[in-house]
Amino acid sequence: MAETGAAEMKPTLGLTGLTMNAMALIAPGAFLWLTFYTQATTGVTGQAMWLGIVLALCLCLATAVCYAEMAKLYPGTGSSYYFAEQSFLNHDSAWRFARLSKFIVGWASHLYYWIYPGVMVGVMGILCGYLVGTLWPNYMSASNPGPIFMMLVAVVFSFVVAYIANRGVNGSTSVNIAINVIQIAALVLFAVMALGYRMNHPPGSVAYQFDSTSGAAYSYEFATTKTVVNGTATDTIVRDSNGRPQPQLDASGQPVPFHISYPATDSSGAFATHANALSVIRAHNWGWVFVQATVAILILVGFESVTAMGGEAKNAKRDVPIAVIVSLLVQGLICYLFEYFAANYFLNSGYPMASASTSAAPIGDMMVVIGDAMFGAGRGRIFMLVEAFTVFLALIGTTLSCMNTGARVTYAMGKDQEVPEHFGMLHSKSLTPHRAIWTLAFISAIVGCLTVCMVFGDAGAPADSAIQALPHGLLSSVGYSTHDKMAALPNSLLTITLASNFGTFLLYMLSCIICIVAFHKHPKFSPIRHLIIPVLGLLANLACMAFYLIGPFMGYGTKMEPLLALGIAAVWGIYGGIYFVRASKKMGRTTLVTRSAASSSVA
């Protein structure tokens, strides 16, 4: 017998396993590499990146407290979906709304849990495109990989991760423990080296500048010539037959060394670099901070994932709440803030923010520069490839963890027949919700393809000269048109990311409300933990969600992506309402519960 609805999950996870599963989803090793580009292309707000992460971290901490407190009361499988049912069902007056509340929460959580893995498989496509372009530049551009190639990687990766998830939670946990150790060590090493590079290269000193076409760093000024592009005379770098930039020569025929500087803006007035360390942590503009926070939420979500594994925890009431808080503090407070500070502080005239906003992997470019400076010219690429391998592993961990979490929420809804009941079945051998896992793999493959179809749209649109220089082929250049056409289209990566983030804000906001309901008139009620903190979390999530939509109309960030993301969320919500009404009518179920928790039944 391949599957059964009667099988139950076995409690095999201790505190370490639970914490590592949550940490794998937060994955600072993966997200520093992957989301720096997304944050760099968010309008003119890049210089507020670090403080935006701080704001997002405060929001997540308030929400994490709510999850931890509810996990103490209601250990089980299903995370917020399960908490919503239990908190309302056990309330003395709100129990009638138990079914409605849990469906709303469960459906909203799928906007996050079903899109987020798709974003991850999409960025795996971007990473692989960057690496292939670095190793074989005549076949693929590292800075602008081919959309078709990235889509193929996304599809294959989604099903590979689903296969690992289907093997069982213990195997997934072992993978996540190894990946966490490797990724954190690797990215902390990069951060230390980035800080060292900045401190050892004061303004005016000889340093390296990065060339996106060749994907390498050079310690000389580039020779340029005047060319006419679209009727405008521009300076174009002189290159040899291999695409290598030629040096500018002085009067004696020697290459002119490149001297580093840290200008606040470039020739067009756009933000370029941070003049000092204080500039990295300043707000510059609080509107920019909020815009960055709405994107940065993607890198911090995941702490709540462990609450979906209560049914597989040995001591859920004790270990799950600890794992929620520890995973967020270790990776959000310690790893992310340090790594993002170092990456932003590194920006210089040889690699300004403009370069980061038009590259598939800004952190990879930085590693090439830093590696050349530390280990010798030409060795930076080797250093980058080693670090990229750890990011590759981290992506496996974060996608695996999210797929496990999303499948278990779907499984919980399937057991309650709020979605087709075959989702509520476990495999008889692996005891995994395999139908939910493979369904999520299929959805992730589709979302992943959408994520990379126009990853260089809007602010990230490459110049026409860069598009013309792409290696021509089905996998390397199909999908690129002209700069103006691509700039007029929304950035697909940012759009899908914001759609996932919209689901996150909505889920976290609802979870704060559930926490208030759960502890209302409860013997263990604490005004700080069960009212003040949830209210602050609710307001913070609401403020970010509102600014996420209003900000672009105030001149902060771009408009196309938030509006499209809102449209995706609206369609999902409308479809959820229609599905709920039809399914209830078909099964003869009432919207409101007819019996309280004492009867242990939900209509």
C-alpha positions in Angstrom: 0.0 0.0 0.0 1.6 3.2 -1.1 -0.3 5.7 1.0 -2.8 5.9 3.8 -4.8 8.5 5.6 -4.5 6.7 8.9 -0.7 6.8 9.2 0.7 9.4 11.7 3.9 11.3 11.8 6.6 10.0 14.2 8.2 12.4 16.7 11.9 12.1 15.8 13.2 15.7 15.9 15.0 17.3 18.9 15.9 20.9 19.5 18.9 20.9 17.2 17.0 19.3 14.3 14.1 21.7 14.7 16.4 24.8 14.9 18.4 23.7 11.9 15.3 23.2 9.8 14.2 26.7 10.5 17.7 28.1 9.9 17.8 26.4 6.6 14.8 28.3 5.4 16.3 31.7 6.6 19.6 30.8 4.9 21.8 33.9 5.1 24.4 32.2 2.9 21.9 32.0 0.0 20.0 35.2 0.5 23.0 37.6 0.8 24.0 36.3 -2.7 20.5 36.2 -4.1 18.6 39.2 -2.8 21.3 41.9 -2.9 20.5 42.3 -6.6 16.7 42.6 -6.0 17.2 45.1 -3.2 19.7 47.1 -5.4 17.1 47.4 -8.2 14.4 48.8 -6.0 14.3 52.3 -7.3 16.6 54.8 -5.6 16.4 53.2 -2.2 19.5 51.0 -2.2 21.5 53.1 0.2 18.9 52.4 2.9 19.3 48.6 2.5 20.9 47.9 5.9 18.4 49.7 8.0 15.6 48.3 6.0 16.8 44.8 7.1 16.8 46.1 10.7 13.2 47.2 10.4 12.2 43.9 8.8 14.0 42.0 11.6 12.0 43.9 14.3 8.8 43.1 12.5 9.8 39.4 12.4 10.9 39.3 16.0 7.5 40.6 17.2 5.8 37.9 15.0 8.2 35.2 16.1 7.2 35.8 19.8 3.6 35.2 18.8 4.5 31.9 17.1 6.6 30.8 20.0 3.8 31.5 22.5 1.2 29.7 20.4 3.5 26.7 19.9 3.6 26.3 23.7 -0.2 26.1 23.8 -0.9 24.1 20.7 2.0 21.8 19.6 1.0 20.1 16.3 1.3 20.0 12.6 0.0 22.9 10.5 1.6 26.1 12.0 -0.7 29.1 11.8 -3.5 27.1 10.2 -3.6 24.8 13.3 -3.1 27.6 15.7 -6.1 29.5 14.2 -8.4 26.5 14.7 -7.3 25.8 18.2 -7.2 29.4 19.5 -10.8 30.1 18.3 -12.2 26.7 19.1 -11.0 26.9 22.7 -12.1 30.5 23.1 -15.2 31.0 25.3 -17.0 33.2 22.8 -15.2 33.2 19.5 -15.3 29.4 18.9 -18.0 29.7 16.2 -15.5 31.3 13.9 -12.9 28.5 14.2 -13.5 27.0 10.8 -13.7 30.3 9.0 -10.5 31.6 10.7 -8.4 28.6 10.0 -9.4 28.5 6.3 -8.6 32.2 5.9 -5.2 31.7 7.6 -4.5 28.4 5.7 -5.4 29.9 2.3 -3.4 33.1 3.0 -0.4 31.0 4.0 -0.4 29.3 0.7 0.2 32.6 -1.0 3.5 32.5 0.8 4.3 28.8 1.0 3.4 28.0 -2.6 5.1 31.0 -4.1 8.3 31.1 -2.0 9.7 27.8 -3.2 9.1 29.0 -6.8 11.2 32.1 -6.1 13.9 29.8 -4.8 14.0 27.5 -7.8 14.0 30.6 -10.0 17.0 32.1 -8.3 18.8 28.7 -8.6 18.3 29.2 -12.3 19.9 32.7 -12.0 22.8 31.3 -10.0 23.5 28.5 -12.4 23.3 30.9 -15.3 25.9 33.2 -13.6 28.2 30.2 -13.0 27.9 28.8 -16.5 28.6 32.3 -17.9 31.6 32.6 -15.7 33.1 29.3 -16.7 32.0 29.5 -20.4 31.6 33.2 -21.3 31.4 32.4 -25.1 28.3 30.3 -24.4 26.5 32.4 -21.7 26.7 35.9 -20.2 27.4 35.7 -16.5 25.8 39.1 -15.8 22.7 38.4 -18.1 22.0 34.7 -18.4 19.5 33.4 -20.9 15.9 33.1 -19.6 15.3 29.7 -21.3 18.4 28.2 -19.6 17.3 29.6 -16.2 13.8 28.2 -16.7 15.1 24.7 -17.5 17.2 24.8 -14.3 14.2 25.9 -12.3 12.1 23.0 -13.5 14.7 20.4 -12.8 15.7 21.8 -9.4 12.1 21.9 -8.2 11.6 18.1 -8.7 15.0 17.2 -7.3 14.2 19.0 -4.1 10.8 17.4 -4.0 12.5 14.0 -4.3 14.6 14.8 -1.2 11.6 16.0 0.7 9.7 12.9 -0.2 12.4 10.8 1.4 11.4 11.9 4.9 12.1 14.6 7.5 15.1 12.9 9.1 17.0 12.9 5.8 16.0 16.5 5.2 17.2 17.5 8.6 20.6 15.9 8.1 21.0 17.7 4.8 20.0 21.0 6.5 22.5 20.7 9.4 25.4 20.2 7.0 24.3 23.0 4.7 23.8 25.5 7.6 27.4 25.0 8.9 28.9 25.3 5.4 26.9 28.3 4.2 27.3 30.4 7.4 31.1 29.8 7.6 31.5 30.7 3.9 29.6 33.9 3.9 31.1 35.1 7.2 34.5 34.6 5.6 33.4 36.7 2.6 32.1 39.5 4.9 35.4 39.6 6.8 37.3 39.8 3.5 35.0 42.5 2.2 35.6 44.7 5.3 39.4 44.1 4.9 39.3 45.1 1.3 37.6 48.4 2.1 39.9 49.2 5.1 43.0 48.4 3.1 42.0 50.5 0.1 41.6 54.2 1.1 40.6 56.7 -1.5 43.3 57.2 -4.1 45.0 53.8 -3.6 45.5 51.4 -6.5 42.7 48.8 -6.6 40.6 46.6 -8.9 37.6 47.5 -11.0 35.1 44.9 -12.3 34.2 44.4 -15.9 30.8 42.7 -16.3 31.4 41.7 -20.0 34.5 39.6 -19.3 33.4 38.8 -15.7 36.9 39.7 -14.3 38.6 42.4 -12.3 41.5 44.6 -13.6 43.9 46.9 -11.8 44.1 49.4 -14.7 41.9 52.1 -16.2 40.0 50.9 -19.3 40.7 52.5 -22.7 37.6 54.0 -24.3 36.5 55.3 -27.6 33.6 57.4 -28.8 30.8 55.5 -30.5 27.3 56.6 -31.5 24.5 54.5 -29.9 20.9 55.5 -30.8 22.1 58.8 -32.0 24.1 59.6 -28.9 27.9 59.7 -28.6 29.0 57.5 -25.7 32.3 56.2 -24.3 32.7 52.5 -25.2 35.4 50.3 -23.7 38.0 49.1 -26.2 38.2 45.3 -26.1 40.3 42.6 -27.8 39.0 39.7 -29.7 38.3 37.8 -26.5 36.2 40.6 -25.0 39.0 41.6 -22.5 39.1 45.4 -21.9 42.2 47.1 -23.0 44.2 49.3 -20.7 44.5 53.0 -21.0 48.2 53.9 -21.6 50.1 56.8 -20.2 52.7 58.9 -22.1 55.4 56.2 -21.6 53.1 53.5 -22.9 52.4 51.9 -19.6 48.9 50.9 -18.3 47.3 53.7 -16.1 46.6 52.2 -12.7 43.0 52.3 -11.4 42.7 54.5 -8.3 39.7 53.7 -6.1 37.3 56.3 -4.7 34.0 56.3 -2.9 31.7 58.9 -4.5 28.2 59.2 -3.0 26.6 59.5 -6.5 27.5 58.8 -10.1 27.4 61.2 -13.0 23.6 60.8 -13.3 23.1 61.6 -9.7 22.1 58.0 -8.7 23.5 56.5 -5.5 26.9 54.9 -6.0 28.8 54.1 -2.8 28.9 54.8 0.9 31.5 57.4 1.9 31.9 55.9 5.4 30.6 53.2 7.7 28.0 55.6 9.2 26.4 56.0 5.8 25.7 52.3 5.6 23.6 52.2 8.7 21.9 55.6 8.2 18.3 55.9 7.1 19.0 58.6 4.5 15.2 58.6 3.9 12.7 56.7 6.0 10.6 56.1 2.9 13.5 54.2 1.4 13.9 52.2 4.6 10.3 51.0 4.4 10.7 50.1 0.7 13.8 48.1 1.6 12.0 46.4 4.5 9.1 45.2 2.2 11.7 43.4 0.1 14.0 42.3 3.0 11.2 40.4 4.6 12.0 37.6 2.0 15.4 37.0 3.6 14.1 36.7 7.1 11.0 34.6 6.8 11.2 30.9 7.8 11.5 31.1 11.6 7.8 30.0 11.7 8.4 27.0 9.5 9.4 24.8 12.5 5.9 25.3 14.0 4.6 23.1 11.1 6.7 20.2 12.5 5.2 20.0 15.9 3.9 16.5 15.1 7.5 15.3 14.4 9.1 16.9 17.5 10.0 14.8 20.5 9.2 17.6 22.9 7.2 20.1 20.9 6.0 22.4 23.7 9.6 23.0 24.9 11.7 22.8 21.8 9.6 24.4 19.0 9.3 27.9 20.8 13.0 27.9 21.4 13.8 27.0 17.8 11.6 29.8 16.5 13.4 32.5 18.4 17.0 31.1 18.2 16.9 30.6 14.4 15.8 34.2 13.8 18.3 35.7 16.2 21.3 33.7 15.0 20.7 34.2 11.3 18.9 37.5 11.2 20.5 39.5 14.0 24.0 38.1 13.8 24.6 36.8 10.2 22.5 39.1 8.0 23.3 42.4 9.7 27.1 41.7 9.6 27.1 40.3 6.0 24.9 43.1 4.6 27.0 45.8 6.3 30.2 44.3 4.8 28.7 44.1 1.3 27.3 47.6 1.3 30.5 49.0 2.8 32.5 47.3 0.0 30.9 49.3 -2.8 33.4 51.6 -4.5 34.1 53.3 -7.8 35.3 50.0 -9.2 32.0 48.3 -8.3 29.3 50.9 -7.5 25.6 50.2 -6.9 24.9 50.7 -10.6 27.0 47.6 -11.3 25.1 45.6 -8.7 21.8 46.6 -10.1 22.6 45.2 -13.5 24.3 41.9 -12.5 22.8 38.5 -12.0 25.0 38.0 -8.9 26.5 41.2 -7.4 28.0 39.3 -4.5 29.7 36.9 -6.9 31.2 40.0 -8.7 32.4 41.3 -5.4 34.1 38.0 -4.6 36.0 38.1 -7.9 37.4 41.5 -7.0 38.2 40.6 -3.4 39.7 37.2 -4.4 42.0 38.9 -6.9 43.2 41.4 -4.3 43.7 38.7 -1.6 45.0 35.8 -3.6 46.5 37.3 -6.8 45.2 38.4 -10.2 43.0 35.7 -11.8 42.4 33.8 -8.6 39.3 35.7 -7.6 37.2 33.6 -9.9 38.3 30.5 -8.1 37.4 32.0 -4.8 34.0 33.0 -6.2 33.3 29.5 -7.5 34.1 27.9 -4.2 31.8 30.4 -2.4 29.1 29.9 -5.1 29.1 26.2 -4.3 28.1 26.9 -0.7 25.3 29.2 -2.0 24.2 26.3 -4.2 24.0 24.1 -1.2 22.2 26.8 0.8 19.6 27.1 -1.9 18.9 23.3 -1.7 18.4 23.7 2.1 16.1 26.7 2.0 14.0 25.3 -0.8 13.8 21.9 0.9 12.8 23.5 4.2 10.1 25.7 2.6 8.7 22.8 0.6 8.5 20.6 3.7 6.7 23.4 5.5 4.3 24.2 2.7 3.5 20.6 2.1 2.7 20.1 5.8 0.3 23.0 5.9 -1.5 21.6 2.8 -1.5 18.2 4.5 -3.2 19.7 7.6 -5.8 21.3 5.4 -6.3 18.1 3.5 -6.9 16.1 6.8 -9.6 18.7 7.6 -11.0 18.4 4.1 -10.6 22.1 3.6 -8.7 21.2 0.4 -9.0 17.9 -1.5 -8.6 15.2 1.1 -6.0 13.3 -0.9 -3.6 16.0 0.3 -4.2 14.7 3.8 -2.6 11.3 3.1 0.9 10.2 4.2 3.1 7.8 2.4 3.1 4.5 4.2 6.9 4.1 4.3 8.4 7.6 4.4 5.4 9.1 6.4 5.6 12.2 4.3 2.7 14.2 2.7 3.9 13.1 -0.7 0.9 14.2 -2.8 1.3 17.7 -1.4 5.0 17.6 -2.0 4.8 16.7 -5.6 2.0 19.1 -6.2 4.1 21.9 -4.7 7.0 20.8 -6.9 4.9 21.3 -10.0 3.7 24.7 -8.8 7.2 25.7 -7.9 8.4 24.8 -11.4 5.8 27.1 -13.0 6.4 30.0 -10.5 10.2 29.5 -11.0 9.8 30.0 -14.8 7.7 33.1 -14.2 10.3 34.4 -11.8 13.1 34.4 -14.4 11.2 35.2 -17.6 12.0 38.9 -17.3 14.4 39.0 -14.4 16.2 42.0 -16.0 13.1 44.1 -16.6 12.4 47.6 -15.3 15.4 49.1 -13.4 17.6 46.1 -14.2 17.3 46.4 -18.0 20.8 46.0 -19.5 22.1 48.5 -22.0 21.6 47.9 -25.7 25.3 47.4 -26.1 25.2 44.6 -23.4 22.3 42.9 -25.1 24.0 43.0 -28.5 27.1 41.5 -26.9 25.2 38.5 -25.6 26.3 35.1 -27.0 23.6 34.2 -29.5 21.6 31.0 -29.0 18.3 29.6 -27.7 19.6 29.2 -24.2 21.7 32.3 -24.0 19.9 35.2 -25.7 16.3 34.4 -26.5 14.1 36.5 -24.2 16.1 39.7 -24.6 14.9 42.5 -26.8 16.0 46.2 -26.3 16.8 48.2 -23.3 13.7 50.5 -23.7 11.3 47.5 -24.2 12.7 45.6 -21.2 12.8 48.8 -19.0 9.1 49.2 -19.8 8.3 45.8 -18.4 8.1 44.8 -14.8 11.0 42.9 -13.2 9.6 39.4 -12.9 11.9 38.4 -10.0 10.8 41.5 -8.0 7.2 41.0 -8.9 7.0 37.3 -7.7 9.1 38.2 -4.6 6.7 40.9 -3.6 3.7 38.6 -4.2 5.3 36.1 -1.8 6.1 38.9 0.6 2.5 40.1 0.4 1.4 36.7 1.5 4.0 36.8 4.3 2.7 40.1 5.6 -0.8 38.9 5.5 0.0 35.6 7.3 2.1 37.3 10.0 -0.6 39.9 10.6 -3.2 37.2 11.0 -0.9 35.2 13.3 -0.5 38.2 15.6 -4.3 38.5 15.8 -4.6 34.7 16.5 -2.1 35.1 19.4 -4.3 37.8 20.9 -7.3 35.6 20.6 -5.5 32.5 22.0 -4.4 34.2 25.2 -7.5 36.3 25.8 -8.7 35.5 29.3 -6.2 32.6 29.4 -4.6 31.8 32.8 -1.1 32.3 31.4 -1.9 35.7 29.8 0.9 38.2 29.8 0.2 41.8 28.8 3.6 42.2 27.2 3.9 38.9 25.3 0.3 38.3 24.5 -1.0 41.9 23.8 1.6 44.6 23.4 4.0 42.6 21.3 1.3 41.1 19.1 -0.3 44.5 18.6 3.1 45.9 17.6 3.7 43.0 15.2 0.2 43.6 13.7 0.8 47.3 13.2 4.3 46.7 11.8 3.1 44.2 9.3 0.1 46.4 8.3 2.4 49.4 7.9 4.8 47.5 5.6 2.0 46.1 3.6 0.4 49.5 3.2 3.7 51.2 2.3 4.4 48.4 -0.1 1.5 49.7 -2.2 1.5 53.4 -1.3 5.2 54.0 -1.4 5.7 53.9 -5.2 3.1 56.6 -5.6 5.1 58.8 -3.3 8.2 58.4 -5.4 9.7 55.5 -3.4 10.5 52.5 -5.5 8.7 51.3 -8.6 4.9 50.9 -9.3 4.6 48.1 -11.8 5.8 45.3 -9.5 3.7 46.1 -6.4 0.5 46.5 -8.4 1.1 43.2 -10.2 1.8 41.5 -6.9 -1.4 43.0 -5.4 -3.3 41.6 -8.4 -1.8 38.1 -7.8 -2.9 38.3 -4.2 -6.3 39.5 -5.1 -6.9 36.8 -7.6 -5.8 34.2 -5.0 -8.1 35.6 -2.4 -11.1 35.8 -4.7 -10.5 32.2 -5.8 -10.2 31.1 -2.2 -13.6 32.6 -1.3 -15.2 31.0 -4.3 -13.6 27.6 -3.5 -14.6 27.8 0.2 -18.3 28.5 -0.6 -18.5 25.8 -3.3 -16.7 23.2 -1.2 -18.8 23.9 1.9 -22.0 23.6 -0.1 -20.9 20.4 -1.8 -20.1 18.7 1.6 -23.0 20.2 3.5 -20.7 22.0 5.9 -21.6 25.3 7.7 -19.3 28.3 7.7 -19.6 28.7 11.4 -18.9 26.0 13.9 -22.1 24.6 15.5 -20.4 23.0 18.5 -17.7 24.2 20.9 -14.4 22.6 21.8 -16.1 20.6 24.4 -17.7 18.4 21.8 -14.3 18.2 19.9 -15.9 18.7 16.5 -15.7 21.2 13.8 -18.6 21.3 11.3 
